[in-house]
């Protein structure tokens, strides 16, 4: 049996997907707001890059891994019942 990176349920996976999409909307809005108010800074650019890495790199990867592990465990559990 392989160890699980994260423990999840179907409801949590759905919520995680929606939150990743919501982060995309917020990413668009923060950039537009910074340009509109002319408050761009080096810190803001670096912080935005880090946020993008987490929201669009790490979070979707963990979500995909969780879905794969969830489906794998579902198949294993159903094959043991027969």
C-alpha positions in Angstrom: 0.0 0.0 0.0 1.4 3.4 -1.0 1.3 6.2 1.5 -1.0 9.1 0.7 0.3 12.6 0.4 -3.0 14.1 1.4 -6.3 12.8 2.7 -9.3 14.0 0.8 -13.0 13.5 0.2 -14.9 14.2 -3.0 -16.4 17.4 -1.5 -13.0 18.8 -0.6 -11.6 18.1 -4.1 -14.5 20.0 -5.7 -14.0 22.9 -3.4 -10.2 22.9 -4.1 -10.9 23.1 -7.9 -13.3 26.0 -7.4 -10.8 27.8 -5.2 -8.1 27.5 -7.8 -10.4 29.0 -10.4 -11.3 31.8 -7.9 -7.6 32.5 -7.4 -7.3 33.0 -11.1 -10.0 35.7 -10.9 -8.3 37.4 -8.0 -5.0 37.3 -9.8 -6.5 39.2 -12.7 -8.1 41.7 -10.4 -5.0 42.5 -8.3 -2.9 43.2 -11.4 -5.5 45.5 -12.8 -6.0 47.3 -9.5 -2.2 47.8 -9.1 -1.9 49.3 -12.6 -5.1 51.4 -12.1 -3.8 52.9 -8.8 -0.2 53.0 -10.0 1.1 51.2 -7.0 3.4 48.7 -8.7 6.5 47.8 -6.7 9.3 45.3 -6.9 7.9 43.5 -3.8 4.5 43.3 -5.4 5.9 41.8 -8.5 7.8 39.2 -6.5 4.9 38.4 -4.3 2.6 38.0 -7.3 5.1 35.6 -8.9 5.2 33.5 -5.7 1.4 33.6 -5.5 1.2 32.4 -9.1 3.6 29.6 -8.4 1.5 28.3 -5.5 -2.0 28.9 -7.1 -1.2 27.7 -10.5 1.6 25.2 -9.9 1.6 23.7 -6.5 -2.2 23.7 -5.8 -3.3 22.1 -9.1 -0.5 19.5 -8.8 -1.6 18.5 -5.3 -5.2 18.4 -6.5 -4.4 16.2 -9.5 -2.3 13.9 -7.2 -5.3 13.7 -4.8 -7.7 12.8 -7.5 -5.4 10.1 -8.8 -4.9 8.6 -5.4 -8.6 8.8 -4.6 -9.5 6.9 -7.8 -6.7 4.4 -7.2 -7.9 3.6 -3.7 -11.5 3.4 -4.9 -10.5 0.8 -7.5 -8.4 -1.1 -5.0 -11.3 -1.2 -2.5 -13.8 -2.3 -5.1 -11.5 -5.1 -6.3 -11.1 -6.5 -2.8 -14.8 -6.7 -2.3 -15.3 -9.2 -5.1 
